[in-house]
């Protein structure tokens, strides 16, 4: 067994210890990606090997926050991929507006930038008061950061162009208050948002969702965990509900592929057409609105 094989075995044992001792499950993350992050953790702790970190993990909680922070993927920005948010505004939201209210699950929300982006779009489209958003992430520390809604002022200012390209209808600066180099997001954007920890690898469904966003998360999982998460989303969505994945994430070959029809192939937006969740109550579910036009044009 060469050194690479030894390190892979150590990593497997480390991840198993993390799951059994603390309940965080990274065992089915993509091997190359999780391997890089475990090595980064070694650098941060100064450990000589992965196995040297296992006793620290098993016999105390002191290392846990650093482990979760390092192994989690917390990359986000406001209005990331402006074209996606423009499509959401112009095609998906008109469809969702036909329902009396909607429930949204933003899974893997990281530090919350995209959650606030979503809230801005719903407010500008006059639909926020009929929306409940559940924003979840594995890492409870970044969930608290998302809930606080405080970001570097420079980074928030850099998102202005994204907002404008996504079809923003107001001055972006109206949505935050600048204080001592920090941007504090407007409290109204949090009124209908519930932030909570949720582990896609181990936790259960969020029932009767009308819209699920989980963008650029599945790429870090192996196939078995991808299938688990997609089943979770399938079971959480009502019939006719919308699921948006990252642009490099596909349903092809998944266990639930037959339950969805593409709305937009480029941005991986799908409509649930089969499965075991209840229908949405609406008088216009079969109407030919912008969303249905997108379905016909795409044909993935």
URHU-V369355 format. One record per residue. SS is DSSP state (2 for helix, 1 for strand, 0 for the rest). D_CENTER is the distance of its C-alpha to the mean C-alpha in whole Angstrom. Layout:
BEGIN
ss=SS d_center=D_CENTER
ss=SS d_center=D_CENTER
END
This chain:
BEGIN
ss=0 d_center=38
ss=0 d_center=37
ss=2 d_center=35
ss=2 d_center=32
ss=2 d_center=32
ss=2 d_center=33
ss=2 d_center=30
ss=2 d_center=28
ss=2 d_center=30
ss=2 d_center=29
ss=2 d_center=25
ss=2 d_center=25
ss=2 d_center=27
ss=2 d_center=25
ss=2 d_center=22
ss=2 d_center=24
ss=2 d_center=26
ss=2 d_center=22
ss=2 d_center=21
ss=2 d_center=25
ss=2 d_center=26
ss=2 d_center=22
ss=0 d_center=20
ss=0 d_center=17
ss=0 d_center=17
ss=0 d_center=16
ss=0 d_center=19
ss=0 d_center=17
ss=1 d_center=15
ss=0 d_center=17
ss=2 d_center=20
ss=2 d_center=21
ss=2 d_center=18
ss=2 d_center=18
ss=2 d_center=22
ss=2 d_center=21
ss=2 d_center=19
ss=2 d_center=22
ss=2 d_center=25
ss=2 d_center=23
ss=2 d_center=23
ss=2 d_center=27
ss=2 d_center=28
ss=2 d_center=26
ss=2 d_center=28
ss=0 d_center=31
ss=0 d_center=31
ss=0 d_center=34
ss=0 d_center=32
ss=0 d_center=29
ss=2 d_center=31
ss=2 d_center=32
ss=2 d_center=29
ss=2 d_center=29
ss=2 d_center=32
ss=2 d_center=30
ss=2 d_center=27
ss=2 d_center=29
ss=0 d_center=32
ss=0 d_center=30
ss=0 d_center=27
ss=0 d_center=27
ss=0 d_center=25
ss=2 d_center=22
ss=2 d_center=20
ss=2 d_center=21
ss=2 d_center=20
ss=2 d_center=17
ss=2 d_center=16
ss=2 d_center=17
ss=2 d_center=16
ss=0 d_center=12
ss=0 d_center=10
ss=0 d_center=10
ss=0 d_center=10
ss=0 d_center=9
ss=0 d_center=12
ss=0 d_center=13
ss=0 d_center=13
ss=0 d_center=12
ss=0 d_center=14
ss=2 d_center=16
ss=2 d_center=17
ss=2 d_center=14
ss=2 d_center=14
ss=2 d_center=18
ss=2 d_center=18
ss=2 d_center=15
ss=2 d_center=18
ss=2 d_center=21
ss=2 d_center=20
ss=2 d_center=18
ss=2 d_center=18
ss=2 d_center=22
ss=2 d_center=22
ss=2 d_center=20
ss=0 d_center=22
ss=0 d_center=25
ss=0 d_center=23
ss=0 d_center=25
ss=0 d_center=21
ss=1 d_center=18
ss=1 d_center=15
ss=1 d_center=11
ss=1 d_center=8
ss=1 d_center=5
ss=1 d_center=4
ss=0 d_center=3
ss=0 d_center=4
ss=0 d_center=7
ss=0 d_center=10
ss=0 d_center=9
ss=2 d_center=11
ss=2 d_center=9
ss=2 d_center=9
ss=2 d_center=13
ss=2 d_center=13
ss=2 d_center=12
ss=2 d_center=15
ss=2 d_center=17
ss=2 d_center=17
ss=2 d_center=18
ss=2 d_center=20
ss=2 d_center=22
ss=0 d_center=22
ss=0 d_center=24
ss=0 d_center=21
ss=2 d_center=19
ss=2 d_center=22
ss=2 d_center=21
ss=1 d_center=18
ss=1 d_center=16
ss=1 d_center=12
ss=1 d_center=11
ss=1 d_center=8
ss=1 d_center=7
ss=1 d_center=7
ss=0 d_center=10
ss=0 d_center=12
ss=2 d_center=14
ss=2 d_center=16
ss=2 d_center=13
ss=2 d_center=12
ss=2 d_center=15
ss=2 d_center=15
ss=2 d_center=12
ss=2 d_center=15
ss=2 d_center=18
ss=0 d_center=17
ss=1 d_center=19
ss=1 d_center=18
ss=1 d_center=21
ss=2 d_center=23
ss=2 d_center=24
ss=2 d_center=20
ss=2 d_center=19
ss=2 d_center=23
ss=2 d_center=21
ss=0 d_center=19
ss=2 d_center=22
ss=2 d_center=22
ss=2 d_center=19
ss=2 d_center=19
ss=2 d_center=22
ss=2 d_center=21
ss=0 d_center=19
ss=0 d_center=22
ss=0 d_center=22
ss=0 d_center=25
ss=0 d_center=26
ss=0 d_center=26
ss=2 d_center=23
ss=2 d_center=25
ss=2 d_center=25
ss=2 d_center=22
ss=1 d_center=23
ss=1 d_center=26
ss=1 d_center=27
ss=1 d_center=28
ss=0 d_center=30
ss=0 d_center=27
ss=1 d_center=24
ss=1 d_center=22
ss=1 d_center=22
ss=1 d_center=19
ss=0 d_center=21
ss=2 d_center=21
ss=2 d_center=21
ss=2 d_center=18
ss=2 d_center=17
ss=0 d_center=20
ss=0 d_center=17
ss=1 d_center=14
ss=1 d_center=14
ss=1 d_center=12
ss=1 d_center=12
ss=1 d_center=12
ss=0 d_center=11
ss=0 d_center=11
ss=0 d_center=10
ss=0 d_center=13
ss=0 d_center=16
ss=0 d_center=15
ss=0 d_center=15
ss=0 d_center=14
ss=0 d_center=14
ss=0 d_center=17
ss=0 d_center=17
ss=1 d_center=14
ss=1 d_center=15
ss=1 d_center=12
ss=1 d_center=9
ss=1 d_center=6
ss=1 d_center=4
ss=0 d_center=5
ss=0 d_center=7
ss=0 d_center=6
ss=2 d_center=9
ss=2 d_center=12
ss=2 d_center=12
ss=1 d_center=13
ss=0 d_center=17
ss=2 d_center=18
ss=2 d_center=18
ss=2 d_center=15
ss=2 d_center=13
ss=2 d_center=16
ss=2 d_center=15
ss=2 d_center=11
ss=2 d_center=12
ss=2 d_center=15
ss=2 d_center=13
ss=2 d_center=12
ss=2 d_center=15
ss=2 d_center=17
ss=2 d_center=14
ss=1 d_center=15
ss=1 d_center=18
ss=1 d_center=21
ss=1 d_center=20
ss=1 d_center=16
ss=1 d_center=14
ss=1 d_center=11
ss=1 d_center=9
ss=1 d_center=8
ss=0 d_center=9
ss=0 d_center=13
ss=0 d_center=14
ss=0 d_center=12
ss=0 d_center=15
ss=0 d_center=16
ss=0 d_center=20
ss=0 d_center=21
ss=0 d_center=19
ss=0 d_center=20
ss=0 d_center=19
ss=2 d_center=19
ss=2 d_center=22
ss=2 d_center=21
ss=1 d_center=19
ss=1 d_center=20
ss=1 d_center=19
ss=1 d_center=19
ss=1 d_center=18
ss=0 d_center=19
ss=0 d_center=18
ss=0 d_center=14
ss=0 d_center=14
ss=1 d_center=14
ss=1 d_center=15
ss=1 d_center=17
ss=1 d_center=18
ss=0 d_center=22
ss=0 d_center=23
ss=0 d_center=22
ss=0 d_center=23
ss=0 d_center=21
ss=0 d_center=23
ss=1 d_center=24
ss=0 d_center=23
ss=0 d_center=26
ss=0 d_center=27
ss=0 d_center=30
ss=0 d_center=29
ss=0 d_center=26
ss=0 d_center=28
ss=0 d_center=29
ss=0 d_center=29
ss=0 d_center=27
ss=2 d_center=25
ss=2 d_center=22
ss=2 d_center=25
ss=2 d_center=26
ss=2 d_center=23
ss=2 d_center=23
ss=2 d_center=27
ss=2 d_center=27
ss=2 d_center=24
ss=0 d_center=25
ss=0 d_center=23
END
